[in-house]
Amino acid sequence: MRVRNYKNFGTRGDLAVRRIGNWYFGWTIVAAATVMTLLTVGMRMSIGPFFLPIIDDLGFSRSMLAGIVAVGMLCYGLAMPLAGYLVGTRGTRFVLLLGMAVVVLSTLATVWVRDPLAFFLAFGVGQSLGLGLTSPVALTPILTRWFTRQRGMALFFLSTGSMAGIALMTPVFTSLIAWLGWRAALVAYAGAFALFTLPAALFVFRDNAPAHADLRPEDVAARTAAASHATQAAPALRVADAVRTAPFWQVAIGLFACGFSMNLLGSHGVPMLMDHGFDAMTSSLGIGLIGAVAMFSTLVLGRLADVLPRRDLLATIYLVRGLGFFALVMVGAHWELYAASTIGGIVWAGSIALSSAILADIYGVRLVGVLYGLTYLGHQVGGMISSWLGGWGYETFGTHWISFGAAGALLVAAAAMSMRLPRRATPMVRSAPAAGG
């Protein structure tokens, strides 16, 4: 992460955007983005501990609450293209502050309501929209502007935040709910979220990156020449052009499988393990262990993402994760649960970071915010389906194999799809008719 000590750089009116000694300010942004991702994804992926307490308190059926969570996943996904668009037109700071206000207000509304419709509007729609506006989609554009040479590593830290959210928030929420109840746990979350987001948005996140980002001087000339050649070769690619290309849909389909599996685990992983005879804390620790292991594995995967072909690494992650889903639903002893969680955690992170990096490689940083938001919508459509299927499948057939088996099969298929991506991605241009397939 250390770089050469250049002189001050930045844009007009932003004197704080500079190197301090050997420290590149972009890594400060990465640190804040990682914590932000921990809070947003951690909330969205840690619904499991709330599931049974809400059912017992409000009298909802499992399928009703699963349906509310499912629509919430869709709203979370629908907010992401909006977040990408608003970041491009209004800036990162505006989007984060707007999302923070929506999260806090909707969470406070959630703890007061008891009617299913009101709960659906507050928790299912409102909080999901706010979390979508503060999700990694809103943070990816700023990181792709601040990082070129180490873009893979920078984006992988968002995955570290996601995994830390699963590892920390699931047992924390379980403990808070047991101690204070599910309503107080949500209020505590909203307070912590606001206390971090407000100063981070005002003082850390800066859209104006240096001209050559984190490139070393010896890299700048070659990059400039390549960009000049691409500019002369054809006009810039448009969003409409990009969505008609095969790589866009290959990434989107992979993220659909990713969202299906991740949100299934977040919503139904703890209830599934409890249905299989594990107690609440053991179930939470088993799911949390996946995130804990993934926090460390992302450091290795992030370095590999800047060295190995990204499509190969992405395919491997999907394949091993799919096999892990089959194993997780079969465990019967504590050691089997922890072993499956450890192996799954090694490859649990990285698919989202690699997908956004591949999009930036192929389509350029100018389009990455909108395109990432659009592909991530597929991620949340998958999450919506799995959140509903997890509840309906168990109530209808009395088994979790319907949903968890489907997750494993989809991930294996995503691995095969990822191998069809370009091995070494180069930026596309509008004059490349072969890209329209």
C-alpha angles and dihedrals in degrees: 000000000000117000138181119292102252124176121265115300137173140101133295113292095014105093093158092066099092143100115275106205106308094337118109111213090221089075090058087056089048091053092051092045090051093054091044090053090048089057099043102039090035090060094044093046097042100062090113096084089052094049103084096032091054091047092050094045102042099030096237120154117243091248092049093053090042088054091051091050090046093055088045089057089053092049089049089054095044090054092058101071085046089052091050091050094046092048088055094047106029104020137247095280094057093049094049094049092048091049092048092054092049093048094050096045095045092047092052089050091050095059093053102048129083103171114099094230094049091046090050092051095045103038103020099042110015102044091040092054091049093049090048091056091052095040127116089272089070090048101043096075093055092049093048089053094049096044133049108143094039098029094126093054093045093051092045089062087066086058088050088055091050092051092045087053091056093042097047108025098050096059092034092055090045091054094044092049091050091048104037108007131254095284095055090045090057092047091050089051093051091051094050091046093054094044091057102035098051099058093035092055093046101043111019113035109079121172095197105090124183116271096256098027111208097340119132117235092255090056097051099072095050092046092048092051092049092048091049091052092049091049092052092046097060145340119276120283117256128216090248090055093047096052089056093059126095098235091058091057093041089056091043093052091049091051090049089060090043092053092045092055100038096048092043089056092044095049103033107017095092095041090046093053091045089052087053092056105269119129121244098260095045089050091050092047091049092054092040091053089064090060094042093055091043091056089067098035091058090065089060095039091049092058092045089052090065093047111033127054103279095219092058092051091047092051091050091051092051094047098050091042090053092053088048091059091057089050095047095057090049099052117116106167132057094246091050090052093049093045093051091046092050094050092043091048092059090066100023094099130054107053094097094043092047092047093053091045091051090050090051091048094051103035103023133245093279092071101029096096096055095037093048089050091051095048090044088057085067087052090058095043086058089048091050092052095046093046089056095038092052092060099035095044093053095045092047102040103018093234138093092214091091093065103026093044090051090052092053093048093048092051092052089051090049089054090056091046092051091057088065092063118103110282093218108024118217125182115275123227132199094251093063102097093178089067092068094078 
